Amino acid sequence: MPAPQPADRELPWLQPGDPFPPTSSAWGSNERAPGLLAAGGALDVETLIRAYRTAVFPWFSSGQPILWWSPDPRMVLLTREFRLHRSLRKTTQRFVDDLACEIRVDTAFARTIQACAAISRPGQSGTWIVPDMVDAYQNLHAAGFAHSIETWVRGELVGGLYCVAIGKAVFGESMFTLRPDASKIALAALVAFCRQNGIDMIDCQQNTRHLASLGAREMPRENLLKHVQNVADLAPPAWHFDVSWWDKLVTPEQVDA
């Protein structure tokens, strides 16, 4: 969704390299831009890593300065709570059974983020994935801290998502789809990957009905921050996908009757 316009409350203005203010100083739910923390700074790899390690992320539209956010509560998906609804389960099974369909990881990161930026979404004009953000996350990907989960059909990229990962802390960013359910299949693959590699949580940042329908829920920001601090220094997994990992999704407690 497009970034909301910041209100007129004075914000800390960051110079490149400045530390972020404590997340407790972010604007509250009774203010016009809940979660807004600071403006300015830079989008270099070091700054982005510092931001994510403290449950902060950039989000701004064309013509705005860099805006930094840390909403409270925070939308998260506990991987054990992912809802594999019957229809998605059938769609995913057809995908798995078709030899022309595959999940790839990090083979088309630039195309994935550019598609996320370009895709038209109902009720939305413009994008928060502006060119500076595209460049920043491509640099983060080159440094090994951003990844794409890609849905391919007959050699064509038809959907996917990209995320930030520091150790075993995973932060979902954006999805796109060119065919029905292609982005949901990518998310299901990310959940299977996370379960395989002992990753318990995916930060989803903002509360949306779509994410809630898949099992995401709100969590106090402090709880997310503690989780990130606990897992960000763990050894990161190897980012690839094995077809056997689809079995991680099909468990009695996860599949709707």
Beta strands, then each sheet from edge to edge (+ up, - down):
strand 1: 13-14
strand 2: 36-40
strand 3: 57-58
strand 4: 67-69
strand 5: 74-78
strand 6: 101-105
strand 7: 146-153
strand 8: 156-166
strand 9: 169-177
strand 10: 201-205
strand 11: 217-219
sheet 1: 1+ 2+ 4- 3+
sheet 2: 6+ 7- 8+ 9- 10- 5+ 11-
end
